[in-house]
């Protein structure tokens, strides 16, 4: 008896949390929609309060495609994660080698460090990194 009650409690808790998630997404989408006037937004919210399950179902069926478009536009164009940290290729390998040579002549870096920077610059040329 205890496990049966626990099962039903967990099942209904899952349904309730899933429903709350859907309602929050619907309300977020309502306020994100600039084409819908305030009165229609109020009608949707009131319908969500008095006829919650049916309203959520109708909203997702009727406005689902628009929800996806508004959600995508709210993200503002996602940049791939690998491009976040990659510096822009603003210089050529010859420029990088010349800068390294200046550092070597100034005594800032050693000959070994210069060679490493030179090979890195030449490697970037051939591998496009």
C-alpha positions as CSV (number, residue, x, y, z in Angstrom):
1,X,0.0,0.0,0.0
2,X,2.8,2.4,0.9
3,X,4.7,1.9,-2.4
4,X,1.5,2.3,-4.4
5,X,0.8,5.6,-2.7
6,X,4.4,6.7,-3.2
7,X,4.1,5.8,-6.9
8,X,1.0,7.8,-7.4
9,X,2.4,10.7,-5.5
10,X,5.5,10.8,-7.6
11,X,3.5,10.4,-10.9
12,X,1.2,13.3,-10.0
13,X,4.1,15.4,-8.8
14,X,5.8,14.9,-12.2
15,X,2.6,15.8,-14.1
16,X,2.1,18.9,-11.9
17,X,5.7,20.1,-12.4
18,X,5.6,19.5,-16.1
19,X,2.3,21.5,-16.3
20,X,3.9,24.4,-14.4
21,X,6.8,24.3,-16.8
22,X,4.4,24.5,-19.8
23,X,2.4,27.4,-18.1
24,X,5.6,29.3,-17.5
25,X,6.7,28.9,-21.1
26,X,3.3,30.0,-22.3
27,X,3.3,33.1,-20.1
28,X,6.9,33.9,-21.2
29,X,5.9,33.5,-24.8
30,X,2.8,35.8,-24.3
31,X,5.0,38.6,-23.0
32,X,7.6,38.0,-25.7
33,X,5.0,38.4,-28.5
34,X,5.0,42.0,-29.7
35,X,2.3,41.5,-32.3
36,X,-0.4,40.4,-29.8
37,X,-2.1,43.3,-28.1
38,X,-2.5,43.5,-24.3
39,X,-6.2,42.5,-24.2
40,X,-5.6,39.2,-26.0
41,X,-2.7,38.5,-23.7
42,X,-5.0,39.1,-20.7
43,X,-7.6,36.8,-22.2
44,X,-5.0,34.0,-22.6
45,X,-3.8,34.5,-19.0
46,X,-7.4,34.5,-17.6
47,X,-8.2,31.3,-19.7
48,X,-5.0,29.7,-18.2
49,X,-6.4,30.4,-14.7
50,X,-10.0,29.1,-15.3
51,X,-9.5,26.4,-17.8
52,X,-5.8,25.6,-17.4
53,X,-5.2,22.3,-19.2
54,X,-7.4,23.0,-22.2
55,X,-6.0,26.5,-22.6
56,X,-2.4,25.2,-22.5
57,X,-3.2,22.6,-25.1
58,X,-5.0,25.0,-27.4
59,X,-2.2,27.6,-27.0
60,X,0.5,25.1,-27.9
61,X,-1.4,23.8,-30.9
62,X,-2.5,27.2,-32.2
63,X,0.7,29.2,-31.5
64,X,3.4,26.5,-31.4
65,X,5.3,27.6,-34.5
66,X,5.3,31.2,-33.4
67,X,6.6,30.1,-30.0
68,X,9.6,28.4,-31.6
69,X,10.3,31.5,-33.8
70,X,10.1,33.9,-30.8
71,X,12.3,31.7,-28.7
72,X,14.9,31.5,-31.5
73,X,14.9,35.3,-32.0
74,X,15.1,35.9,-28.2
75,X,18.4,33.9,-28.1
76,X,19.9,36.4,-30.6
77,X,21.7,34.0,-32.9
78,X,23.7,31.3,-31.1
79,X,27.5,31.3,-31.8
80,X,29.2,28.0,-31.7
81,X,31.0,27.4,-28.5
82,X,34.3,26.8,-30.2
83,X,34.3,30.3,-31.7
84,X,34.0,32.1,-28.3
85,X,37.6,31.9,-27.4
86,X,39.3,31.7,-30.8
87,X,41.1,35.0,-31.5
88,X,40.5,36.6,-34.8
89,X,43.1,35.9,-37.5
90,X,44.2,39.5,-37.9
91,X,47.9,39.0,-38.7
92,X,49.8,36.9,-41.2
93,X,52.6,34.5,-40.2
94,X,55.2,37.0,-41.4
95,X,53.8,39.6,-39.0
96,X,53.9,37.2,-36.1
97,X,57.5,36.2,-36.9
98,X,58.5,39.9,-37.2
99,X,56.9,40.6,-33.8
100,X,58.7,37.7,-32.3
101,X,62.0,38.8,-33.8
102,X,61.5,42.3,-32.3
103,X,60.9,40.6,-28.9
104,X,64.1,38.5,-29.4
105,X,66.2,41.6,-30.4
106,X,64.9,43.5,-27.3
107,X,65.9,40.6,-25.1
108,X,62.3,39.9,-23.9
109,X,62.3,36.3,-25.1
110,X,65.0,33.7,-25.6
111,X,66.1,32.0,-28.8
112,X,64.1,28.9,-27.9
113,X,60.9,30.9,-27.3
114,X,61.5,32.7,-30.6
115,X,61.8,29.4,-32.4
116,X,58.6,28.1,-30.7
117,X,56.7,31.2,-31.8
118,X,58.1,31.0,-35.3
119,X,57.1,27.3,-35.7
120,X,53.6,28.1,-34.3
121,X,53.2,31.0,-36.8
122,X,54.2,28.7,-39.6
123,X,52.0,25.9,-38.4
124,X,49.0,28.2,-38.3
125,X,49.7,29.1,-41.9
126,X,49.5,25.5,-43.1
127,X,46.7,24.2,-40.9
128,X,44.5,27.3,-40.9
129,X,44.1,27.4,-37.1
